[in-house]
Amino acid sequence: MSYVDGFVLVVPKKKLAIYKSMARKVWRDHGALDYRECVGDDLNVKMGVSFTKLAKTKPSETVVFSYIVYKSRAHRDKVNAKVMADKRLSGPGMPKEMPFDMKRMTYGGFKTLVVA
């Protein structure tokens, strides 16, 4: 089974283009099996708690859901070490500060339960 890191971020809509340009696929370059950055589209759900309510977004903000797939947790740790050392994350073209609210970011590692 695989291992997945999942992220939920609150991004101001006016900074979405900056976030998109920052969200490079360096994880794939260092061995991740899959990498996706997904911006909220249909978030006004009728059942459960919506991402916007959970993240307490303002009308000027949106939710970005991201995930990275690895072979295992050990593989994730190796890939992330390489990613954090990658100069592209701190080089030219990267914003000086994050284009999202770090205090409202949530993330975690997950063991895969079902693959369909």
C-alpha positions in Angstrom: 0.0 0.0 0.0 1.1 3.6 -0.6 1.4 6.5 1.8 -0.1 10.0 1.3 0.6 13.4 2.6 -2.5 15.6 2.5 -2.7 19.4 2.9 -5.6 21.9 3.2 -4.6 25.6 2.7 -6.5 28.9 2.7 -5.3 31.1 -0.2 -6.5 34.6 -0.9 -8.0 34.5 -4.4 -5.8 37.5 -5.5 -2.7 35.4 -4.6 -3.8 32.2 -6.3 -1.6 32.9 -9.4 1.4 33.4 -7.1 0.6 30.2 -5.3 0.2 28.3 -8.6 3.6 29.5 -9.8 5.2 28.5 -6.5 3.6 25.0 -6.4 6.2 23.3 -8.5 6.4 19.6 -9.1 9.7 19.1 -7.2 8.2 16.2 -5.3 7.8 14.2 -8.6 11.4 15.1 -9.5 12.6 13.5 -6.3 10.5 10.3 -6.5 7.0 11.0 -5.3 4.5 8.8 -7.2 1.8 11.5 -7.7 1.5 15.2 -6.7 -1.7 17.3 -7.0 -2.7 20.9 -6.1 -6.5 21.3 -6.3 -8.3 24.6 -5.9 -11.9 24.7 -4.5 -14.7 24.7 -7.0 -17.8 23.1 -5.5 -17.5 23.8 -1.8 -21.0 24.6 -0.8 -21.9 21.1 0.3 -25.3 20.1 1.7 -24.0 17.2 3.9 -21.2 17.3 6.5 -19.0 20.3 7.0 -17.7 22.2 4.0 -14.0 23.0 3.6 -14.8 26.7 3.6 -16.6 26.4 7.0 -13.9 24.2 8.4 -11.1 26.5 7.2 -13.1 29.7 8.1 -12.5 31.3 4.7 -13.6 34.8 3.9 -15.3 35.6 0.6 -11.9 36.8 -0.8 -10.3 33.4 0.0 -10.5 29.9 -1.4 -9.4 26.5 -0.3 -6.5 24.5 -1.9 -6.4 20.8 -1.3 -3.1 19.1 -2.1 -1.8 15.6 -1.9 1.4 13.7 -2.6 1.6 10.0 -3.0 4.6 7.9 -1.9 5.5 4.1 -1.8 5.7 4.2 2.0 6.2 6.5 5.0 10.0 5.8 4.8 9.9 6.7 1.1 8.0 9.9 2.0 10.7 10.8 4.5 13.5 10.3 1.9 11.7 12.3 -0.8 10.9 15.2 1.6 14.5 15.4 2.7 15.5 15.8 -0.9 12.7 18.3 -1.6 13.7 20.5 1.4 17.3 20.6 0.1 16.2 21.5 -3.4 17.4 25.0 -4.3 14.4 25.7 -6.5 12.3 26.2 -3.4 14.3 29.1 -2.2 15.7 30.4 -5.5 14.7 33.1 -8.0 11.0 33.3 -8.7 9.9 32.2 -5.3 7.9 34.6 -3.2 9.6 36.1 -0.1 6.6 35.1 2.0 4.1 32.3 1.6 1.0 33.4 -0.4 -1.3 31.5 2.1 -2.1 31.7 5.8 0.3 29.3 7.5 -1.7 29.5 10.7 -4.7 27.9 8.9 -2.8 25.3 7.0 -3.5 21.7 8.1 -1.6 18.6 6.9 -0.7 15.1 7.9 0.5 11.7 6.7 -1.9 8.9 5.9 -1.6 5.2 5.4 -3.7 4.1 2.4 -6.7 2.1 3.5 -8.5 1.4 0.1 -7.3 1.6 -3.5 -10.1 1.3 -6.0 
